[in-house]
Structure formats: structure tokens, C-alpha cells
Amino acid sequence: MIGNPGRRALLLSAAAALLVSGCRPDAGPGPLLSGRQTAAQPTPEAPTSAPASPASATVTPPVTPQLTPPATPPVTPAPAVTTPSHEQIAARFAGHVPSYWGLEAPKVLRVLTEPAAGIALTLDFCGGPLGNRVDYAALDMLQRLQVPATLFMNARWIHANRSLAGDLAAVPFFELANHGSQHLPLSVAGHSAYGIPGTQSSLQVYDEIMTNDKLLTEITGERPRFFRPGTAYLDEVAAEICHALGTIPAGFSINADGGATYPKELVAQVTAKAKPGDIIISHGNQPGSGTAAGLAMAIPVLLDQARAFTTLSAGVPSS
């Protein structure tokens, strides 16, 4: 179990071990993995030479004709996908004026495209002066129950918890996702949410996505597939920019903790309503909230009901 950051040295000593201001979307997560790794059996070494034949058996082996293998057609590699540049995004979206502002912009992922995969539990790590903490109780509980989850990390939180971010990336049933560089609502027109001013142009949208995209790629070795803005608010032009940059804007269908403001009883009540295909939003950076205790109350109930949990990637297959 995780008590404090000093115990993170124990994280990777066991298979699938976890050492592991909140966002405020309060206007209003494949099958459960066992986490056990079966050690690969060593491949018996091939003998370096054939066993010696008995001295009395001096038989000359027949000559086997050598056949020319058929020619293998050359493999044409798939073309590399190039992420549009800062300038290309600015030119492509110049003059685009949004007409929507909120949590459900067109092309935002709010439910899984493969509901049979299960329930997608997501936790936001928002960063900033009041948002760089770690809810070890929530992370310990998920590891103990071996519940897959998608962890949306903000760049500020990563910089404050870089070693832990790497540890979490190594947990096989966790997936890291992009929660922005400065935790800003995503707008091309400067709209605000909960008193937080949003980005003001397509260029600022690009920076809010791609600065943390690069950081997460350095940590995990691959680009994150999903992006959730600070506060989860965005307009439809910003959502289009997400797709143009090769990332999927992710919302939610169940707000489990009201931006880490709900008491544990309400967190449990709301979470227990989840059904296959739902995307749950909650928080992993507010240890004083009711999130961890509420999730710990609801998740075992859902598991007893044979409800599986999944990461977003497992519930949204690549096209």
C-alpha cells in the first residue's frame, strides 16, 4: 500500500505494483485485469551440434536438394502520420467562429464506442498550487482491486510529481492521458468556465494540447490518445483542433465527485449507477475529498454485479 511518496521505491518490486485544485466539471471508466503476470518459461537451448553417431554406423546422409525460396514481395511501410504544425493549425482554422460552449461539444467522446468493454473510470490530476497533491488512497484502492483506469495528467502536476508519473505509466492496467498544459478551458474565443479564463485562439489551443502531449510522450514512449481540457469545457472549433492534432477530446457521462466536492456517500451513490459504456470523471489529486472513500464503496458493488472496468483506449478501438 502507498502511504507517502517515500515508499515509491517499492512500487516496481512486485508485478503490476502501484506506487502510486481539482477540475470542476460540476454542472451537474476491457474486462477487469487480473494484473498477475505469468513468468515466461525459458526456451530450451538448442544443442550446438548433433549427437555423435555410433562409430559402427558410418552412413553417408543423402544429399537434400536446396530449393530456392520464393521471392518475398517488398513490404511498403505505412506512411508516417505527421502532426500539423503550429502554423498549419492557425491557417486551417483562421476565421472559424464557435457557436457552442460547454461540456458536450460535437465530436467530444462522452461514452465508449465499444460499450461491451465495460465502464471507463477516469481520474483527473489538475496541477497548480492547490492541485499538485496525490490521493494515494484512491490509487491504492484501484491497485488492490486491479481496476483499469485512465489518468488525465496536467503538465503542472507532472512537473511536481515526475517520478510518480513514471511509476503510474508502468502500471499495466493504467493509461496516461492529456489534461492540458495550464489546465485551461479550451476555446478559440477566450470563453471562461468556473471563473477560469480559457484559451483565446487556435494557437493557444495548440499550445495547451501539444506542450503536455510532448511531455507525456517522453514519459510513456507514445503519444496520448485522449485530451480533456481543464474544467472539461470546450467549444466545437477547439474540439475540431483536437482531432486535427490526432487526439480525441474526452468528456464524460457520469460526474462521480463534482470536481472533488461531493461527500463520500454521494460519490458512491452516483458511481454505483454506472453501466457498460459509461465514462466516469473523478479526481486523483484531492486527498481530503470524498472521492477515494466513495469510489471504494461503489466499485466493489459494481464488481460484484459483474461490471467490468476498462481504459478509454480499450473501449475506443483505433480506427
C-alpha positions in Angstrom: 0.0 0.0 0.0 1.1 3.6 -0.6 1.5 5.8 2.5 3.6 8.6 1.2 6.0 9.4 -1.7 8.9 8.0 0.2 7.5 4.5 -0.3 7.5 4.7 -4.1 10.8 2.8 -4.2 8.7 -0.3 -3.5 6.4 0.3 -6.5 8.1 -1.7 -9.2 9.4 -4.6 -7.0 6.2 -6.6 -7.5 4.3 -7.5 -10.7 1.9 -4.8 -11.7 2.6 -3.0 -8.4 1.3 0.5 -8.0 3.0 3.2 -6.1 1.4 5.1 -6.9 -7.5 22.2 -7.3 -9.4 20.0 -8.7 -11.2 20.4 -12.0 -14.7 21.5 -11.6 -17.0 19.9 -14.2 -19.8 20.0 -11.7 -22.5 21.4 -13.9 -24.5 19.0 -12.9 -14.2 4.3 -16.6 -11.6 -4.4 -21.1 -12.6 -6.6 -18.7 -11.2 -6.5 -15.2 -7.5 -7.4 -15.4 -6.0 -9.9 -13.0 -2.7 -8.0 -13.0 -0.9 -11.2 -12.5 2.0 -11.8 -14.9 2.9 -15.3 -15.7 6.6 -15.6 -15.9 7.8 -16.5 -19.3 9.3 -20.0 -19.4 12.9 -20.2 -20.6 13.2 -21.6 -24.1 15.4 -24.7 -24.0 18.6 -24.1 -25.7 19.1 -25.9 -29.0 22.1 -28.3 -29.0 25.1 -26.7 -30.5 25.8 -29.8 -32.6 24.0 -33.0 -33.5 24.7 -36.0 -31.2 27.6 -38.1 -32.4 26.6 -41.2 -34.3 27.9 -44.6 -33.1 31.3 -45.4 -34.6 29.9 -48.6 -36.3 27.3 -46.6 -38.2 29.2 -44.8 -40.9 26.3 -43.9 -43.0 26.6 -41.0 -45.5 23.4 -39.0 -45.3 21.6 -38.4 -48.6 22.1 -35.0 -50.2 19.0 -32.9 -49.9 18.4 -30.6 -52.9 18.4 -27.0 -52.0 15.3 -25.2 -53.1 15.3 -21.5 -53.9 12.7 -19.9 -51.6 10.1 -17.9 -53.3 10.7 -14.2 -53.6 9.2 -12.2 -50.7 7.3 -9.2 -52.0 8.7 -6.0 -50.6 6.7 -4.6 -47.7 5.6 -1.0 -48.1 5.6 0.8 -44.7 2.6 2.7 -43.8 3.0 6.4 -44.3 4.0 8.3 -41.2 1.3 10.4 -39.6 2.5 13.9 -39.3 1.1 16.2 -36.7 0.1 19.6 -38.1 2.4 22.4 -37.1 1.5 25.5 -35.1 1.3 27.5 -38.4 -0.8 24.9 -40.2 -3.4 24.9 -37.4 -3.5 28.6 -37.4 -4.1 28.7 -41.2 -6.6 25.9 -41.2 -8.8 27.3 -38.5 -8.5 31.0 -39.3 -11.8 32.7 -39.2 -13.6 29.8 -37.6 -16.1 31.2 -35.1 -17.6 28.8 -32.5 -21.3 28.7 -31.6 -21.2 26.2 -28.7 -19.6 26.4 -25.3 -19.9 23.7 -22.7 -19.3 20.1 -21.8 -20.9 18.4 -24.8 -19.4 19.9 -27.9 -19.8 17.9 -31.1 -17.1 15.2 -31.6 -16.4 15.0 -27.9 -16.2 11.5 -26.6 -18.8 11.1 -23.8 -19.5 7.3 -23.9 -17.4 4.4 -25.2 -17.8 3.3 -28.8 -17.5 -0.3 -27.5 -19.8 -0.5 -24.5 -19.1 -4.2 -24.1 -15.6 -3.3 -23.0 -17.0 -2.1 -19.7 -17.1 1.1 -17.7 -14.2 3.6 -18.2 -13.1 5.1 -14.9 -11.0 8.3 -15.4 -9.2 10.4 -12.8 -8.0 13.9 -13.3 -4.7 15.3 -11.9 -5.2 19.0 -12.4 -2.0 20.6 -11.1 -1.4 24.1 -9.8 -1.0 25.5 -6.3 -3.9 23.5 -4.9 -3.9 20.7 -7.4 -0.4 19.0 -7.2 -1.3 16.6 -4.4 -1.8 12.9 -4.7 -4.8 10.9 -3.4 -2.8 7.8 -2.5 -5.9 6.2 -1.0 -7.7 6.2 -4.4 -4.7 4.9 -6.3 -4.0 2.2 -3.7 -7.6 1.1 -3.9 -7.5 0.8 -7.7 -4.3 -1.2 -7.5 -5.6 -3.5 -4.7 -8.8 -4.3 -6.7 -6.8 -4.2 -10.0 -9.2 -1.8 -11.6 -8.2 -0.3 -15.0 -8.3 3.4 -15.2 -7.3 6.3 -17.5 -5.4 9.0 -15.6 -5.6 12.5 -17.1 -2.5 14.4 -16.1 -1.9 18.1 -16.3 1.7 19.3 -17.1 1.9 21.2 -13.8 1.0 18.1 -11.8 3.6 16.0 -13.8 6.4 18.5 -13.1 5.5 18.4 -9.4 5.3 14.6 -9.4 7.6 13.5 -12.3 8.8 10.2 -10.6 5.3 9.2 -9.6 4.0 9.9 -13.1 6.6 7.5 -14.5 5.6 4.9 -11.9 2.0 5.2 -12.8 2.9 4.8 -16.5 4.4 1.5 -15.7 1.2 0.0 -14.1 -0.1 -2.3 -16.8 -3.8 -1.5 -16.2 -3.4 2.3 -16.1 -3.4 4.6 -19.1 -2.0 8.1 -19.1 -3.9 10.8 -20.9 -3.5 14.6 -21.5 -5.2 17.1 -19.2 -3.6 20.1 -20.7 -0.6 22.3 -20.1 -2.1 25.0 -17.9 -5.4 23.4 -17.1 -7.4 25.9 -19.2 -10.8 25.6 -20.7 -10.4 25.0 -24.5 -11.7 27.9 -26.5 -10.7 29.8 -29.6 -12.6 32.9 -28.4 -11.5 33.3 -24.8 -14.5 31.9 -23.1 -14.3 31.1 -19.3 -15.6 28.3 -17.1 -15.9 28.5 -13.3 -14.0 31.8 -13.4 -11.1 30.3 -15.2 -10.3 32.1 -18.5 -9.9 29.8 -21.4 -7.5 29.8 -24.4 -8.2 32.7 -26.8 -7.1 31.4 -30.2 -6.3 28.3 -32.3 -2.6 28.9 -31.5 -3.3 28.9 -27.7 -5.4 25.8 -28.2 -2.4 24.1 -29.9 -0.1 25.1 -27.1 -2.5 23.9 -24.4 -2.7 20.5 -26.1 0.8 19.9 -27.6 3.1 21.1 -24.8 1.8 18.4 -22.4 1.4 16.0 -25.3 5.2 16.1 -25.8 5.8 15.7 -22.0 3.6 12.6 -21.8 5.2 11.2 -24.9 8.6 11.4 -23.2 7.2 9.6 -20.2 5.3 6.8 -21.9 7.1 6.4 -25.2 3.9 7.1 -27.2 1.5 9.9 -27.8 -1.5 10.1 -25.5 -4.7 9.3 -27.4 -7.1 11.4 -25.3 -7.3 15.0 -24.2 -9.5 16.5 -21.5 -9.5 20.3 -21.1 -9.3 22.0 -17.7 -12.8 22.1 -16.4 -13.8 19.8 -19.4 -15.3 22.9 -21.1 -14.6 23.5 -24.8 -16.1 24.8 -28.0 -16.7 22.9 -31.2 -13.7 24.6 -33.0 -11.3 23.6 -30.3 -12.8 20.0 -30.5 -12.0 20.0 -34.2 -8.5 21.2 -33.5 -8.0 18.2 -31.1 -9.0 15.8 -33.9 -6.8 17.6 -36.4 -3.8 17.1 -34.0 -4.6 13.4 -33.7 -6.1 13.4 -30.2 -9.6 12.6 -29.0 -11.4 15.2 -26.8 -12.8 13.3 -23.9 -15.8 14.2 -21.8 -17.8 12.0 -19.5 -21.3 10.6 -18.9 -21.1 10.4 -15.1 -19.7 13.1 -12.9 -18.7 11.0 -9.8 -17.3 13.6 -7.5 -18.4 17.0 -8.6 -14.9 18.3 -9.1 -13.8 16.6 -5.8 -16.5 18.4 -3.8 -19.0 15.6 -3.2 -19.1 13.7 0.2 -18.2 10.0 0.0 -21.9 8.9 0.2 -22.8 11.0 -2.9 -19.7 9.8 -4.8 -20.7 6.2 -4.0 -24.4 6.8 -5.0 -23.5 8.4 -8.3 -20.7 5.9 -9.2 -22.9 2.9 -8.5 -25.3 4.0 -11.3 -22.6 3.3 -14.0 -23.4 0.9 -16.7 -21.3 -0.5 -19.6 -20.2 2.2 -21.9 -20.2 5.0 -19.3 -17.2 7.3 -18.8 -16.8 8.3 -15.2 -14.9 11.5 -14.3 -13.3 11.8 -10.8 -10.1 13.1 -9.3 -6.8 11.7 -8.1 -5.3 14.8 -6.7 -7.6 15.8 -3.8 -6.8 13.5 -0.9 -9.0 15.5 1.5 -12.1 14.9 -0.6 -14.8 12.2 -0.5 -13.6 10.7 -3.8 -11.4 7.8 -2.6 -13.8 6.6 0.1 -16.8 7.0 -2.2 -15.2 5.0 -5.1 -14.1 2.4 -2.6 -17.7 2.0 -1.6 -19.1 1.7 -5.1 -16.5 -0.1 -7.1 -16.7 -3.4 -5.2 -20.5 -3.3 -5.6 -20.2 -2.9 -9.4 -17.6 -5.7 -9.5 -20.0 -8.0 -7.5 -22.6 -7.2 -10.2 -20.1 -8.4 -12.9 -19.5 -4.9 -14.2 -16.1 -4.8 -15.8 -13.8 -1.7 -15.9 -11.7 -0.6 -18.8 -9.3 2.1 -20.0 -10.6 4.6 -22.6 -8.3 3.1 -25.3 -9.7 -0.4 -24.7 -13.2 1.0 -25.0 -12.5 3.1 -28.1 -10.6 0.9 -30.6 -8.3 2.7 -33.0 -9.8 3.2 -36.5 
